[in-house]
């Protein structure tokens, strides 16, 4: 279906870019390439039909609106990543025949995800004429027996066996949760995950009556007198307490806190983690661990000396040094880990390990192995997965070190709980909002643990657009849609549960990736990719279910190129969108704030742009020009950018929020507050304020499309004078207090 939300999709079907029938329908199964049209189809036609069966789009709209075809070479590579043979014409024909039979080889689908209170049938495939006992085992252990339909279903010869497809109606009163659908036919048994998801996430209902504002902060850059040169979870708790208790903020959105490499050097980008499920021990506040107080004298002196040494870096405006801080913290944490825990504390640790189960065990093992065997070591080929022979034989040798990494995650979990408790105690309705990255490092823990459900040979990114005219390759392996479904979506669920355990909300970066992702074959440029569609009913449904259970709001970063129905669908499911002042345009130019979406987090800017002070000065154009990221002369880019900014400022002036003729740069603080007053006129239920804007910072945190060319994610929080701003300074910072109080009084 194209152009609308598929509200009651056919059994087992996904949204399909070309609007074709479900690939498993039996009428297609008998077709050959000759009898479709009467003549043999060309290879390109076969390839394109095969791509559509596997939910790979054969065309896409460029940022300029031009419809473009995906090349045959790209389609073959993307299909290859999905495990589909395309090398020869015979391969194409055989793969197409197999695709047309998709589903008929399985007794039950890999997973069934439905919405509550909706009618739905599930296909069961058994030898023709065979009846089966069908039951649902609910999450609480109770059972519901289902009736086998009296009317026979469709039949089809599948590899020499006459097979019947019977559609089993599901009860409409199933409770929310993770259940199991089971089928027994004689000696034949099959089962699948059955997930019942909310029609709509209800956690935002209170925002309709009283909207909220909150800070958006890059935690690593927010340092206090107690930090070790990098912001930590203690700082997160204090920033939440300050903004919530003194200024009436309802939430605090932080950058992704996902784990990076287990030892230095570590990847600076929080959006390229080794795992999305577990957290980065770099953010641990060492002194807040209870066992710290029981360190022997000499060990405590060592930790205190490290704290003094790295505490001095808090006042530096130079590039952040994660590696030095992390090395020092690990040394201190190893000393604390050796301190015996009380009976109660040990029991808490054991319960945490039991709760996180095999996922935590495998992650901790990967950390221990990575410390000993670098990715470029030839021996790394022997440890390609948690189930490799070498790993099975040597796992016990890493038990103690793995235990240390499990303990680190427990400490992160406790300090995250403390931060959320501090936020709620300060009066925040929502509290800490975590950020979920799009994907993971190709050589990281998730790529190792979840290899069976990730697609090889491709990475995700974005095609060229107005702000990144060469496109982007994020070097992250995507979920394999079919294999993830066959795994019952459990890896996805477990990731969400861990993140949401101590969260009041979750921001999903590039939530459009739950509908489709731009896959780039290895060796190709960002522009030579194709969109692969996912089962958004399943992925969004599970996201909404887990957020509902956690009592959390969901914010989707839905910027970029997307089909018009996507935002409507997200709103229908209770997922908030994202609005950025500079990107809110209609056909007639900048959109007045009254026309903004109500169900959205609205802010003036985003971390991929300079803070407002720098943006008003056009520094993003200068930066992109210096890095060679422009596809047109810099004079044209500057003129177009200046005109776009001026069109927004003219609206602000016409609203009486800036004096006539004000340029935006003559009084930066006045302009920043005026722009925030402007978005406050929108109906949006959440208003976000970048901490960088609140203190007058000018430097960009991240320039998309760059690596070491720019110090992305390594810029400490500073003021307009270029000097470091500490968390301790905020209560007396006039600029911060003025903007924060403006939001408090308006909300």
N, C-alpha and C positions, 0 to 999 in steps of 0.2 A: 504494500500500500504506500503510495506516495502522496504527500501533501496533507496528511491527516494522521491523527493518533489512532493506531490499530487497537481499539479498546477491548476486543474480544477475539484475539487471534485464533486461527484454526489450531487444532491439536498438534503440538510439536513444531509449529511453524515459527519463523522469526520475521521481523520486518525485513522485507526484501527490496533492494533498491530499484528493481525493474518492475515490481508489482506482479511477478509471475506466480503461478500456482506453487503450492508446497512441493518441494523436490521429491517427496516420497509418494505422491499420488500414483496409483497403479496405472492410470491411463497413459502416463508418460513412460512407464517402465517397458512397454512393448515397442516403443518407437526406436527406429534406427535412423542413422543420418540420411539414408536414402528415402525413407517413406515419410519424413517430415515435409519435404517440399517436392518429392518426386525425383530429385537429383542429389548426388552426393554434395554435402555441405563443404565449403572451404574450411581450411584449418583455422582461420581467424574466427569464423562463425562458430565452429566447434569450441574453440578456446573461450570465446565470450560467453557461450551458453554454459560451459563448465564453470566459468568464474561466477556466474550468477547463481548457479546451484550451490556454490560454496560461499555465497554472500560477499563476493568480491565485486565492488563496483567497477564497471568498465568505462565509466566517464566520471568527470568531476567538474565542478564550477570553480574557476580561478577567482582570485580576489577581485579581479576586474569584471567578474560576471560572465566571462567567456566560457562556454562549454568546451571541454577538452576530453579527448579520448586517451585512455591508458594504453600504452604500447603493448604489443604481443609479448615482447621480451619481459616487461615488468609483470604482466599477468602470469607468465610461466614461472617466474621466480617466486611470486607471492603464493601461487598455488603449490609450488614445491615446498614452501615453508609450512603449508597445511597438510603436507604428506600426499599430495595429489600428483600422479605421474603425467607429464605433458611433453616428454622429449620427442616422441614420434606421433604420426597420425594415428597409429594403432593404439598408442598410450592414451591419446585424447579420446578415442572412441570407447575404449574399455573403461576409462575413468568416468566418462559421461554415463555409460550404462550403469556403472556402480552407483553414481550419484543419484540416478533416477530410482534406484532401489533403496536409497538411504532410509533407514528406519525399519525396513522389512526384515533385516537380519537380527534385530534385537527383539526379545520378548517384550521388554518395556523400554521407554526412553531412559537416557542416562540420568535425567532429573526432571521433575515436574514442578513448576513454580506457578502458582495461581493466586488470584486476588480473592479476599474474603467475600462471601455472600454472592459469588458469581457462579453461573453454571459453566461446567467444563467437563469434557470427556477426555479420557486417556486411551491411546491406542495400545492394544495388546496383540502381539503376533504369535500365533501358535499354529501347528499343523491344522489344516482345514477340518472342521467338524469336531475338534477337541474343545471341551468346556473346561473351565477352571474355577477354583475357589479364589475369590479376591477379597482382600481385607486391608484395612488401614490400621496400622499400629501407631497410635497417637503418641505425642511426646511424653505424656504422663504415664505411658504404659498400657492404657486402655485400648480396646480393639473395636473396630467397626467393620462388620461383615457387609460386603456389597453383593448385589445380585448380578448374575451373568445374564446379559440381554437375551431375550427369546428370539429376536430377529437376527439371522446370520449377517455377518459383515461381508466386506469385499474379500475376494480370493485372488491369489496370484501365484503363478509358478515361480518359485525362488530357488534357483540352483537345483532344479529337479524335484523340489518338494512343494506340493500344493499347500500354500500358506494362507491362513485367514487373518484378516484384521478386524478385531472386535473393539468397538468404542465403549469404554466403561464410564458411565456418568458418575461424577464425584458429588457427594453431598454438598449442599450450599451452606450448611451450618458448621463446617469444620472450624475449629479454633485456630487462631494465629499460632504459628510455630513450625518446627521441623519434625515432620512425621515420616512414616515409611509406608509405601504401597507395596503389597506382596501378592504374588500370584503362585498358586500351586495347581499343577495339572499332572496327576499321577506322580511319577518320580521327578518330574521337571518342576523346579522352583526358580523364581526370579523375584527380585525386589529393587526398588528405586526410592530415592529421596523424594518426598512430597513436601513442598514448602508452601505454606499459606501466608500471604503477605497482606498488610493493611491496604485498604482501598486508598487511604490518604493518611499521611503522617500528621498526627494531631498535636505534636509538641510545640508548634508555632501558634496555636490558637490564642494563647494569652497575648501575643504580640499584636493581634488585631485590636486589642483594647488599649494596650500601652506599649508603644514601640521602644526600642532601646538603642543606645549608642555604645560604641566600644573602641578601644585602641587596637591597632594592628601593628604588631611589633616583630622584628627579627630578633629572636631571643639572644642569639650569640653576640649581637652588637650592643645589648642592653646590660651594662656592667654597673656594679655597685662597689662600695669599699670592701665588700666581702668576696667579690668574685676573684677568680684566678686568671684574669685577663680575658675571659670569655663569660658572657652571661650564662646563668645557670638556673636550675629549678627553684632555688631559693629566691632568686631575683624575680622569677615568674610569679611566685606567690606574693611577693611584696608589691610588684607592679599592679597585680589584680586588686590587692587590698587598698592601695592608694587610689587607683582610678575608680574603683567601686565605692569605697567608703567615703571618700572626700568629694568625688565629682559625679557620683551617681551613674557610672558606667554600668551597663548590663552584661558586657562580655569582654573578653580579651582574646583576640585572634593572634596566634603565634605561627611562625614558620613550621614546616614539617620537623618533627623531633625524631624522625626515623634514625636507626643506627647506621653509622658509616663503618669503615674498616675497624677491626678490633684493636689494631695498634697503628701508630703513626708510620708513614704519612697517610692522612685521611683526605677523602674527597671533600672539598669545601662546599659544594652545592648540596643544600638540604633536599633538593629535588632529584638527586641521583644517589639514593641510599643503597646499602647492600640488602636491606630488608625494609618492607613497609609495615611489618607486624610489630617489630620490637624497637626499643628506644636507644638513643645515643647516650652512653655513659659519660660522654664529655660534659653533659649538662648536670651531672650529679653535684650537689653541694656537699663536699666531703665532711665538713664539720657538723652537718645535721644528721649524720648516721649515728644512732645511739651508741654503737660499739666504739666510736671515736673516743668517747670519754673514758674508756677502759684501756687505751693504748699504754704500753709500758713507757716510762719516761723518755728513753732515748728515741723510741719510734715517734712519740708525740712531738718531740723537738724537731725531728726531721720533717714532719708534716707542717708544723708551724713555720719552719724556715721556708719551705716551698710556698706556703700561702703568702708570706711576706714578699718573696721574690717575684711571684707572678702577680701579686696584688699591685705592685708598682706599675705593671703594664696597663692597669685600668685607666690610667691618666694619659695614655698615649693616643694620639690621633692617627697613628700610622696603621698600616695594614695589620689585621688580626693574625695571630700566630696560633692556630688550632693545634698544630703538631706539638709544639713545646708544652702547651698547657696540658694536652691529653697525656703526654708521656709522664709529666709530673703527677697528674691525678691518678694514673694507673699505678704508679709506684706507691702512692699513698693508700689507694684502695686495696692493694695487695696486703699491706700491713694491717688494715682494718679487717679484711676478710679472715685473717689468721686469729683474730680475737674470738674466744669462745662466746657463743650466743647463749642467752638465757633460755630456759625451757620454753617459755612462751614465744620468744622470738624465733627459735628454731622450728617450732610448730607452725608459725606463720610462714616461714620460708618453705617448709615442706608442702604446705597447702597451696602456696603459689605455684610451685613446681608441678604439683598434681593437676592444678587447674589448667596450666598452659600445655601440659602433656608432651607428646612426641615433637610437636612443633618447636617448643623451647629446647628440648634435648638436642634436636638436629641443629638448631641455630647455634647453640653453645658449642657443639662439636665442631661445626664449621669455623667458629671463632678460634677454637683451640688449634685446629689443623692449619688455619691460615697464618697463625703466628709462627708455625714451624715450617710450613711448605708454601712459599710464595707462589702466586699464580703462574709466574714464568719459569718455575722450576719443572724440569722434566718429570719429576715424581708426581706432579699435580695431575698427570693423566691417569694415575692409578686411583685417584680419589675423586673421580668424576661425578659421583653421586653418593648419598648416604648409604646406599645399598650395594656399593661396589665391593668386590671381594676383599681388597686391601683394607677398606674401612671396617668391614665386619671383623676382620682378623685383628686389627689394631685399635679398635674402639676403646677397649678397656685401658689402654696405655694413656688415654687422654681424659680419663674420668675426673681426676682432681682438677685439671685445668678447665674442663667443661663446667664443673661445679662452680668455679669462680665466675664464669660468664653467666651462668644461671643466677647467681647471687647478684651480679651487677644489674640484671633485669629486675630482680625483686626490689632492689634499692630504688631504681628508676620508678617502679610502680608505686612504691610508698611515697616518694617525693612528689609524684604527679597527683596522688590522692591528697596530699597536704596542700598542694597548690589549688586544686579545685575546691577543697574545703575552705581555704582562705578566701577564695573568690565568692563563694556562696555566703560565707559569714559576713563579708563586706557588703552584702545586699544585692549582689549580682543575680539577676533572674536566670541567666544562662551560665555564666562562668567561663571557663577556659574552652576555647574553640580550637581544636586541632586541625592541622592541614594534612590532607592525604595527597602524596605525590602521584603522578601519572604512572610511574613504573620504577624499575630498579636497575642497579648497575649490572651489566652483562656478566661480570665476573664475581658477583656478590653472593650472599647467602641464599636469597630467594631464588636466584638463577640456578643454584646448586640443589636446593631442597625441592623446588617446585619445577624442576626441569621437565617432568612428564606432562605438565599442563601449560608449558610455555612454547611458543613457536620459534624454531631455530632459523638462523640465516636471515633474519630481518630485524629492524629496529623501528621504533615509532618516532614520529615527529610531526611536522606541519609543512604543507606546501607553501610556496612563496605567498606573502601577503603584503599589505601596505607598509607595515612596520618592520617586516623581515623579508626583504625583497629577494633574498636568495634561498628562502625556506630554512627549515630547522630539522636537524637530526638529533634526537635526544639520546641516542645510543642505548635504548632500553628495549629488552625483549617483551613482546606483548603476550597476553594470555592467548592460548590456542582455544578458540571458541568451543569447538566440539569436545575437546578433551577436558576442558574445565567443566562443561555440563556433565560429561560422563563421570567426573569425580564428585558429582553432587553439589558443586559449588562450595565445597567445604573449605578449601584454601582461602577463598574470598571471604567466606563467613568468619573464619577464625581470625583473619587479619582485622576485619571490622570490629569484632568483639574486643580484641585486645586494645585497640585504639580508643574505643568508646567507653572503656570501663571507668575511667575517671575524667570524662569529658562532658561538657554541657552542649557541645556541638561539634560538627565536623565540616570543614570546607573541603570539597572534592575538587582538586585542581583539574582543569580540563574535563569536566564531567561529560562533555560530548564524547569522550573516549569510552563511555559505557554504552554508547550508541554505535559509534564507528571510530576507528583509528586509522591514521595515515601510516601505512606500512611501507618502509623503505628497504629494498633488498640490499644486502651487504655489497659494497662496491659501487652502488648507485648514488647519485646526488639526491638531495632532499626533494627536488622537483620531479624525480622519476619514481614516484610511488603510486600507491592505489589505496583507496579506502576499503577497509574490511569491516563489515557490519557485525555487531554482537546482538545477542538476545537481550535487548534493553528491558523487556518486561521482567526478565529474571534478575538482571543485575541491579536495576533500580528498585525492584520489589524487595530484594534481600537487603539492600541498603536501608530502605525505609523500615523494614521489619526490625533490623538490629538497632536502628536509631530510636524507634518507638520503644523498644524494650529498655534501652539505656536512658530514656527520657531526654534525648538530645535533639537539637535542631540540625538540619542539613542545609548547607549552602553550596550550590553548584556554581563553579566558575564556568559560566556558559558564554564566554566571549569567543569571537572568531567566526568562522564560516560554518553554518549549520542550516538544516532544513527548517522552514518556518514553524512546523508543528512541534519541534523539540521543546521549545520553551513552554508551549501550552501543555505539553505532556508532563513536564516537570512540575509545573504549577498544579496540575490536576492531582499529582501524587503528594503534594505538600512540601516539595523541595523548593527552597528559595533560590533565586537567581542572583546574578552579580551585575551591577551597573557602575560604570566608571564615567565620571563627568565628561572627560575629553572624548569618550567613545559614543556618547549618547547623541546620535544624529538621526533625523528623519529625512524625508524627501526634500523638505524646505530648509534644511540646515540643522543647527543644534536644537535639541529637543528641550522645550521648557520643562522645568522639574515637575510640574503638575502632571505631565504625561509619562513620567517614569513609572515603572512597575511598583505595585505595592509589595508584592512578595519578592523582595530582593534585599540584598546588602548593597547599599549605595555608598560610594566613597569618591573623593576627588581624584585619587590616582591609584596606582598599583606598584608593586615592587619591581616591575619590569620597566618602569619609567623613573626619571629622576624625581625626587621630592618636589613638591609644588614650587618651591623657590627656584630650583634649577629648571623646571619645566617652563615656567613663565619666561625665563631667559633664553629658551631655545637650546639648552645645553645638550639635549638628547640628539639633536641634529648634528651638532659639532662632534659629539662623541662617535656617532655612527659614521660620520665622514672620515674621522681620523682612523677608524678601524676598517675602512673599506667596505662598509655594509650598504652603501647606497647604489642604486641602479640608474640614477639620473644625476645631472649636475647638482652640486651642493647648493648653488644659488636658487635653482628651482625648488629644491627641497625646503630651503629656508623660507622662501616666499610662500610656499603652500602651507607650511607649518605655522608661520606668523599669521596668515589669513585665517586658519582654523582656530588658533587661539583667540584672535581678535573677535571672531564671530561669537565665541562663548562669552568673552569679557563684555561684549556689547549687551548681551542678554542680562548679565549681572548688573551692569550699569543701569539698564532700563528698569530693573527691579528695585532700583534705589539703594543697592548694596555697595556700590562704588561711586565715587564722585565722577561727574562727567569729565571725560578726557583722561581719566586715570589709566595708566598704561599696564598696570599689573606688576611692574618692577620698580616703580618709584617709591612705593611703600609696601614692601613684601608682606609684612605681618598683617597689614590691613587687607591686602589682597587674599591672603590665605584664609583669614576669618570670613571675608566676604564670600569666597567660593564655598566654604562650609555652610554659611548661612543660606546660600543658594540651594544646595542639595537638601538642606533641612526643609525646604518648601516642597519637597517631593513627598509622596505618600508612603515611601519605602519603610518597611517595619524595622529595618536595621540600618544604622548609619555608622560607617567605619571611618576612623581618623588615624592616619599613619602617624606613629610616634615620631617619625622623622620630620613630618610637617609641624608637629606640635612643638618641636625644639628648634626649628629653623635649619635643619640639615639641608644640604644642597646636592650631595653626591649620590649617584645611582647605586643601588645595591646590586643590580644585575643587568647586564646588557645581553639580551638573547642573541644567539648566533655566535657567541665568542667563548673561548676557553681561557687560556693563559694570556690572551691579548689584553684582558681587562681583569682587575682583581675582584671578580664576582664573588658575592657573599662573604667578603672579607673587609667590609667597611664598618668601622666602629661608629657608634652614635655620637655625633658632634653637633655643636651649635653653629650659628652663622659666622662666628669668629674662627671657626675651624678647630676649636678646642673641644676635648672630650666632655660629654655630658654624662654624669653618673646618675644612677637611680636615686642616690641620696640627695642630689641637687634638685630633683623635680618638685618637691614641696615648696621650694622658694623660687622656682623658675617662673618669672612673670609671663613669658611667652606661653609656656605650657599651661599655666593656670588660667590664663585668659581664654585660650581656645577650649580647654576642657570645661570651664564654667559656662562658656557660650553654649556648648552642647548640652550640658546638664540643665540649664535654664530653659532651653528650647524644647527638650524632650519632656 
